Amino acid sequence: MPAYDVIVVGLGGMGSATLFHLARRGLRVLGLERFDLVHEHGSSHGLTRIIRLAYWEHPTYVALLRRSYELWRELELLAGERLLHITGSIDAGPAGGPVFEGALQSSRLHGLPHELMDGDELHRRFPGYRLPPEMRCLYQPEGGFLLPERCNVAHVEQALAKGAEVHCREAVLEWDVGSRVRVRTDRHSYEAGRLVVCAGPWTSKLIPELDSLAVPERQVLAWLQPTRPEYFLPGVFPVFNLEVEEGRYYGFPSFLIPGFKFGKYHHRGEVVDPDDARREPEPEDEELLRDFARRYFPDGAGSTLMLKSCLFTNSPDRHFVLDRHPDHPEVAIAAGFSGHGYKFCSVVGEVMADLAQAGETKHDIEFFSLRRFAATP
Ligand SMILES: Cc1cc2nc3c(=O)[nH]c(=O)nc-3n(C[C@H](O)[C@H](O)[C@H](O)COP(=O)(O)OP(=O)(O)OC[C@H]3O[C@@H](n4cnc5c(N)ncnc54)[C@H](O)[C@@H]3O)c2cc1C
């Protein structure tokens, strides 16, 4: 049976980064991916992903984000390719709301550069935005977007250059732990000292203990043709997180597709089975998204150019799970990224490689432990 130091299951955002960090440390690693190297069944497709520092979700993420930016820049150098585009970012919402107040708290706590403005001032600075004047807006210059498909490929490419083995179109069916970890796929069986599970929406199919802690949810993204395309270019349109009465939304300038791109967090609240999710966007999806654009980005609300579905994997508190399996310390798990994980892939790869190699990491990941759910009734 072929034997490895570490097997990584899933080569999406987190798995490709983990494979890279393990391979660069000289470990014998195998990456197994059930679909193609680039595919649209999981969570890491759709051309762009927001990255930002003043993290409204919780200030504890900021330390990981700083390292994440560093590692993305390093990957760009290795790959010889631009993967991270800086546009600035906006976190906006009503005074007292979690998005604006959370971003402000993170900025103040970590001394991050930022500017505050109301909806009118935001429109004067960035004319694509038409938020109500009473909206509180935080602009942070380091915000921007990553190119997820290219980042995943760059991580795999660099891992291959360091001797990693990669098998795509090979699904892991089961694993068990004896003196070593054994992994059975739909093609072969393998052995390794350690296993890292980065299976995104499929996590609980491989780790049933995470059934209620990593719950897949259907999302839909829209690209609309702006009627004023010059307002939606990367130089004049920062990425955004926006809390309005209809919910929370995120968006991007036109890039690669000549359309204003955006989505609604937890879109229609549809929990799905990733093997049976409706992939084709529906008229209800489109209408929900177009209503938002018409109200807050009227110059971006022209005809629909593209719609794509994608999957979130939600944890109960919407924070990540970065930990070792409670009963099998040889198995590390990266899961529950709850719709905001991509920007962290580079640093999560480093954390997972630490957990697999040494059983611990210098990064502070206590906040992301599985133990936090044990007290939940
Ligand atoms: C619409 C949308 C917009 C988002 N926007 C942002 C954003 O702007 N910024 C941000 O930071 N985050 C964003 N996110 C979240 C982010 O994209 C995810 O958190 C991240 O991609 C999760 O990566 P992952 O590696 O966990 O999952 P995936 O990238 O889905 O990788 C999991 C991989 O495991 C493979 N796999 C599963 N089971 C098996 C098996 N049994 N055998 C072999 N392979 C297997 C899958 O095929 C898949 O390739 C967004 C997500 C969505 C859906």
The ligand as an SDF file (V2000), in Angstrom:
LIG
                    3D

 53 58  0  0  0  0  0  0  0  0999 V2000
  -20.7210   32.5060   -3.1370 C   0  0  0  0  0  0  0  0  0  0  0  0
  -19.5920   32.5390   -2.1650 C   0  0  0  0  0  0  0  0  0  0  0  0
  -18.9230   33.7290   -1.9490 C   0  0  0  0  0  0  0  0  0  0  0  0
  -17.8850   33.7900   -1.0170 C   0  0  0  0  0  0  0  0  0  0  0  0
  -17.2180   34.9640   -0.8560 N   0  0  0  0  0  0  0  0  0  0  0  0
  -16.1420   35.0180   -0.0330 C   0  0  0  0  0  0  0  0  0  0  0  0
  -15.3460   36.1780    0.0230 C   0  0  0  0  0  0  0  0  0  0  0  0
  -15.6180   37.1600   -0.6770 O   0  0  0  0  0  0  0  0  0  0  0  0
  -14.2750   36.1710    0.8480 N   0  0  0  0  0  0  0  0  0  0  0  0
  -13.9390   35.0980    1.6110 C   0  0  0  0  0  0  0  0  0  0  0  0
  -12.9580   35.1700    2.3630 O   0  0  0  0  0  0  0  0  0  0  0  0
  -14.6720   33.9590    1.5570 N   0  0  0  0  0  0  0  0  0  0  0  0
  -15.7430   33.8920    0.7440 C   0  0  0  0  0  0  0  0  0  0  0  0
  -16.4750   32.7410    0.6300 N   0  0  0  0  0  0  0  0  0  0  0  0
  -16.1240   31.5920    1.4690 C   0  0  0  0  0  0  0  0  0  0  0  0
  -14.9490   30.8250    0.9230 C   0  0  0  0  0  0  0  0  0  0  0  0
  -15.0070   30.7480   -0.4770 O   0  0  0  0  0  0  0  0  0  0  0  0
  -14.9250   29.4440    1.5590 C   0  0  0  0  0  0  0  0  0  0  0  0
  -14.8660   29.6210    2.9790 O   0  0  0  0  0  0  0  0  0  0  0  0
  -13.7310   28.6360    1.1070 C   0  0  0  0  0  0  0  0  0  0  0  0
  -13.6930   28.5690   -0.2950 O   0  0  0  0  0  0  0  0  0  0  0  0
  -13.8260   27.2360    1.7070 C   0  0  0  0  0  0  0  0  0  0  0  0
  -12.7650   26.4570    1.1990 O   0  0  0  0  0  0  0  0  0  0  0  0
  -12.7310   24.8920    1.4960 P   0  0  0  0  0  0  0  0  0  0  0  0
  -11.3980   24.4190    1.0860 O   0  0  0  0  0  0  0  0  0  0  0  0
  -13.2150   24.6450    2.8780 O   0  0  0  0  0  0  0  0  0  0  0  0
  -13.8680   24.2780    0.5460 O   0  0  0  0  0  0  0  0  0  0  0  0
  -13.7530   23.8920   -1.0480 P   0  0  0  0  0  0  0  0  0  0  0  0
  -12.9600   24.9320   -1.7530 O   0  0  0  0  0  0  0  0  0  0  0  0
  -15.1130   23.5940   -1.4890 O   0  0  0  0  0  0  0  0  0  0  0  0
  -12.8650   22.6080   -1.0110 O   0  0  0  0  0  0  0  0  0  0  0  0
  -13.3070   21.3590   -0.5400 C   0  0  0  0  0  0  0  0  0  0  0  0
  -12.7880   20.3280   -1.5260 C   0  0  0  0  0  0  0  0  0  0  0  0
  -12.8840   19.0390   -0.9870 O   0  0  0  0  0  0  0  0  0  0  0  0
  -13.2170   18.1580   -2.0340 C   0  0  0  0  0  0  0  0  0  0  0  0
  -13.7600   16.9420   -1.4360 N   0  0  0  0  0  0  0  0  0  0  0  0
  -14.8460   16.8710   -0.6310 C   0  0  0  0  0  0  0  0  0  0  0  0
  -15.0560   15.5940   -0.2430 N   0  0  0  0  0  0  0  0  0  0  0  0
  -14.0610   14.8490   -0.8130 C   0  0  0  0  0  0  0  0  0  0  0  0
  -13.7550   13.4760   -0.7990 C   0  0  0  0  0  0  0  0  0  0  0  0
  -14.5080   12.5910   -0.1250 N   0  0  0  0  0  0  0  0  0  0  0  0
  -12.6710   13.0280   -1.4980 N   0  0  0  0  0  0  0  0  0  0  0  0
  -11.8980   13.9200   -2.1880 C   0  0  0  0  0  0  0  0  0  0  0  0
  -12.1760   15.2440   -2.2490 N   0  0  0  0  0  0  0  0  0  0  0  0
  -13.2400   15.7120   -1.5650 C   0  0  0  0  0  0  0  0  0  0  0  0
  -14.2250   18.9610   -2.8290 C   0  0  0  0  0  0  0  0  0  0  0  0
  -14.4300   18.4500   -4.1220 O   0  0  0  0  0  0  0  0  0  0  0  0
  -13.5910   20.3400   -2.8120 C   0  0  0  0  0  0  0  0  0  0  0  0
  -12.7330   20.5360   -3.9130 O   0  0  0  0  0  0  0  0  0  0  0  0
  -17.5100   32.6350   -0.2900 C   0  0  0  0  0  0  0  0  0  0  0  0
  -18.1760   31.4260   -0.5250 C   0  0  0  0  0  0  0  0  0  0  0  0
  -19.2010   31.3550   -1.4610 C   0  0  0  0  0  0  0  0  0  0  0  0
  -19.8700   30.0510   -1.7140 C   0  0  0  0  0  0  0  0  0  0  0  0
  1  2  1  0
  2  3  1  0
  2 52  2  0
  3  4  2  0
  4  5  1  0
  4 50  1  0
  5  6  2  0
  6  7  1  0
  6 13  1  0
  7  8  2  0
  7  9  1  0
  9 10  1  0
 10 11  2  0
 10 12  1  0
 12 13  2  0
 13 14  1  0
 14 15  1  0
 14 50  1  0
 15 16  1  0
 16 17  1  0
 16 18  1  0
 18 19  1  0
 18 20  1  0
 20 21  1  0
 20 22  1  0
 22 23  1  0
 23 24  1  0
 24 25  2  0
 24 26  1  0
 24 27  1  0
 27 28  1  0
 28 29  2  0
 28 30  1  0
 28 31  1  0
 31 32  1  0
 32 33  1  0
 33 34  1  0
 33 48  1  0
 34 35  1  0
 35 36  1  0
 35 46  1  0
 36 37  1  0
 36 45  1  0
 37 38  2  0
 38 39  1  0
 39 40  1  0
 39 45  2  0
 40 41  1  0
 40 42  2  0
 42 43  1  0
 43 44  2  0
 44 45  1  0
 46 47  1  0
 46 48  1  0
 48 49  1  0
 50 51  2  0
 51 52  1  0
 52 53  1  0
M  END
$$$$
